[in-house]
Amino acid sequence: MNTPKTTAHYVPLKSNISRPGVFFINANASSEALHEAAEQRMRTAANLLETLCCLNFSHGDVKDIPHIIDVLYLLTRDGCDLLEAAKWRVVDEAQPSH
């Protein structure tokens, strides 16, 4: 995502596996809505990490590690994409109307 001037109304998330992507950010949503969505994903990832820090993994299964990593990747990648969109939305909202 570069700037609102060079992006489409709906911007694909970088975490999309397929091309063209199927999950999108509404680049014209308010900066508050974009920030709220980003905060939700980042907070959820942080909460999961906090939970994992408190767990005893003596009975854990190694196959669960990639699943946990996938969840954390999706949440943080999407959160970062949303924060970037919110940043550009703030810049766009600050521009005087033409």
C-alpha positions in Angstrom: 0.0 0.0 0.0 1.6 3.3 -1.0 -0.7 6.3 -0.8 -4.5 6.7 -1.2 -3.8 8.4 -4.6 -2.2 5.2 -6.0 -4.4 2.6 -4.4 -7.8 1.2 -5.2 -10.9 1.6 -3.0 -10.4 -1.9 -1.7 -6.8 -2.9 -1.0 -5.9 -6.6 -0.7 -4.3 -7.7 2.6 -0.7 -8.8 2.2 -1.6 -12.0 4.1 -3.8 -13.2 1.1 -2.4 -16.5 -0.2 -4.2 -16.4 -3.5 -3.9 -13.8 -6.3 -6.1 -12.0 -6.8 -6.7 -11.6 -3.0 -10.0 -12.4 -1.4 -9.6 -10.3 1.8 -9.5 -6.5 1.4 -9.3 -3.3 3.4 -11.7 -0.5 2.5 -9.2 2.2 1.9 -12.0 4.8 2.1 -13.1 3.8 5.6 -12.5 6.4 8.3 -9.1 6.5 9.9 -10.8 5.7 13.2 -12.5 2.6 11.8 -9.2 1.4 10.3 -7.3 2.1 13.5 -10.0 0.2 15.6 -9.7 -2.8 13.3 -5.9 -2.7 13.5 -6.0 -2.4 17.3 -8.4 -5.4 17.6 -6.0 -7.6 15.7 -2.8 -6.4 17.4 -4.5 -6.7 20.9 -5.7 -10.2 20.1 -2.2 -11.3 19.0 -0.7 -9.7 22.2 -3.3 -11.5 24.3 -2.5 -14.8 22.7 1.2 -14.2 23.3 0.6 -13.4 26.9 -1.5 -16.6 27.3 1.3 -18.6 25.7 3.9 -17.1 28.1 1.8 -18.4 31.0 1.3 -22.0 29.8 3.2 -25.1 30.7 4.1 -26.8 27.5 5.2 -30.1 29.0 2.1 -31.8 27.5 2.0 -29.7 24.3 2.3 -31.1 20.8 5.0 -29.9 18.5 2.5 -29.8 15.6 0.6 -27.0 17.3 3.6 -24.6 17.0 3.0 -23.9 13.2 -0.7 -23.3 13.9 0.0 -20.8 16.6 2.6 -19.0 14.4 0.1 -18.9 11.5 -2.5 -17.2 13.7 0.0 -14.7 15.1 1.2 -14.0 11.6 -2.2 -13.3 10.2 -3.2 -11.1 13.1 -0.1 -9.0 13.1 0.3 -8.8 9.2 -3.4 -7.7 8.9 -3.0 -5.3 11.8 0.1 -3.7 10.2 -1.8 -3.4 6.8 -4.7 -1.7 8.6 -2.3 0.7 10.5 -0.7 1.6 7.2 -4.1 2.2 5.6 -5.1 4.3 8.7 -1.9 6.4 8.4 -2.6 7.2 4.7 -6.3 7.9 5.5 -5.2 10.5 8.1 -2.9 12.0 5.5 -5.7 12.0 3.0 -8.2 13.5 5.5 -5.7 16.3 6.3 -5.5 17.4 2.6 -7.6 20.4 1.8 -10.6 19.5 -0.4 -10.3 20.4 -4.1 
